[in-house]
Amino acid sequence: MAQERYHEPVLVTEVVAFLARKPGIYVDGTLGGGGHSLALLHALGDLGYAEQSLLIGIDQDDAALREAASKLQVYAANTAVVKGNFQDIDALVKRVCLEKGLEPCVAGILLDLGVSSFQIDTAERGFSYLRDGALDMRMNGAGDLTAADIVNTYEERDLARLFWRYGEEPRSRSLAKAIAAHRLTHGAINRTQELADLIRNHAHGGEKVIKTLSRVFQALRIEVNSELDVLRLALDGALDCLDAQGRLAVISYHSLEDRIVKTFFAEKAKSDWGPKGVGLREPLTYGDISLITRKPLSATPQEIALNSRARSAKLRVIEKMPLRESVSEK
Ligand SMILES: C[S@@+](CC[C@H](N)C(=O)[O-])C[C@H]1O[C@@H](n2cnc3c(N)ncnc32)[C@H](O)[C@@H]1O
């Protein structure tokens, strides 16, 4: 049985409206509890496209795969649920298509970044500063590096750099110093609440402590799961497997992710007009994509009132351009 409140998907109506436009292969690279996938399959069904469509759902977390498989059971014939990291999206899609004898031409892809509510709420996964659990944070439950490894083995200056780069935490240096001192006097920090208490004491319980807690936990999670590196790889891979006029939608939840998505899309959308002043009538090469959302879409106040997680969500959507002959090829 699918769990009642595994994860409330954000911006569902918007994602579905942008992606569900024709029959074909759709990829949910961050399947989670399957909320977006289910809505997408419903929409394809309403349009009469369900029979000719396949949804490939990817997640690196076994619990998510179990939950989604159960939620998507009614569409089992049109669904393939795959364990993997979305950094390998192109290869994973090709493998599924080969097994099913399909051309790997993808009509739509969704990446809904970060962790699910279920992952955050499961204390022993170690994602939450509000729940006591082992300092783990591995999304796939199996990588070599845990958050405890980072907190207990990184040099003070590397911890400071990490809190600054991946958490944008202004007190990164003094926090790293406090952690290094704590390790010397009290030994290893292995529980989320030990780390959270240390941060709270360091901030003297001031108003900003919640922000510091979330920044430090975010920084550790990004490092444990190499989140920014795999996102860059996933964007490239997603573009590779998209069909012409296929769409990619990405929902990000913090500025570091959104910056990567925004920069990648802007780069790929650019046409090359050659040196300034040449005055070409057509570009030397056309951009690979067009921006469907020029500015990121946010959730409505109504959605945010029902789902606080939607507050920080930003949705960007692009469409892959058909191959066009450039001036130099004519
Ligand atoms: C925000 S949740 C997605 C929720 C989903 N859209 C839904 O409707 O339930 C993000 C999911 O992506 C997964 N995930 C994050 N990074 C991943 C990666 N690099 N490869 C595969 N799955 C990833 C997480 O395990 C989590 O289940």
The ligand as an ORCA input file, in Angstrom:
! r2SCAN-3c Opt
* xyz 0 1
  C      11.645     16.052     -4.056
  S      11.664     14.336     -4.130
  C      10.663     14.001     -5.518
  C       9.236     13.869     -5.177
  C       8.365     13.429     -6.327
  N       8.356     14.395     -7.396
  C       6.948     13.109     -5.888
  O       6.017     13.587     -6.525
  O       6.805     12.394     -4.898
  C      13.233     14.003     -4.774
  C      13.497     12.526     -5.012
  O      14.603     12.465     -5.894
  C      15.490     11.486     -5.456
  N      16.827     11.908     -5.914
  C      17.512     13.000     -5.554
  N      18.685     13.055     -6.191
  C      18.723     11.982     -7.002
  C      19.678     11.484     -7.931
  N      20.843     12.109     -8.126
  N      19.383     10.362     -8.615
  C      18.205      9.710     -8.407
  N      17.272     10.119     -7.526
  C      17.524     11.243     -6.836
  C      15.362     11.433     -3.965
  O      15.743     10.180     -3.481
  C      13.878     11.737     -3.786
  O      13.140     10.563     -3.708
*
